[in-house]
Amino acid sequence: MNISEATKTIQLILFDRYGTFLTLKEVGVIRKTEGKKWGGKVYLESKVLSEPIFIGIIEIDEDKKLTGIFTKHEIISKIVEVHNQPQDYEEDPFADLFSEEEEKEEMDPGEIREELDELVKKADEESLQKSRSLYPLLLNHTDNKGPILHEMGLLEIALKNNDLALEYLEAAAIEYANVAQVELIFKIADRVESLI
């Protein structure tokens, strides 16, 4: 597994568990006694602090299996701790966590978009499944998440995952509401009504 595959896997796990609430910013190799693992540093964007809040690490092994993640209680504790004592807050206590081997490789959003467009055009089951792991990566590269979440919802409809589709469409509607895109909210409402 290379860093691109690790990033896609970790991002998909993060999105499935926490939606757009948390952000994956760095992925790299972690050397442990039990062997090579991949880790992803996860943050929460804060409107109060100038820097994002470091939440924790997600770890997966070479078989793409989750081996370590923080709990919801730990997320809440971290937020409370930071907002109670912002002057003592360290952005990332694991700054030197990753080994130098394959440490950093930024995935270009343009390349992700091109790959996604090609996969969606094919419209076969395998291509649509691959596109599922790519869409969450785009969420890190845009301030307007509504269109991406909308597409993710439509993809899940195509894959007949209606429950997950409803979650994505609801999240998209919230994003659209934040920027007053009323027409798009109505489109989502019609789609949700047809699903229900």
Buried (B, 14 or more C-beta within 10 A) or exposed (E): BEBBEBBBBBBBBBBEBBBBEBBBEBBBBBEEEEEBBBBBBBBBEBEEBEBBBBBBBBBBBEEBEEBEBBEEEEBEEBBEEBEEEBEEBEEBEBEEBBEEEBEEEEBEEEEBBEBBEEBBEEEEEEBBEBBBBBBBBBBBBEEEBBBBBBBBBBBBBBBEBBEBBBBBBBBBBBBBEEEEBEEBBEBBEEBBEEBE
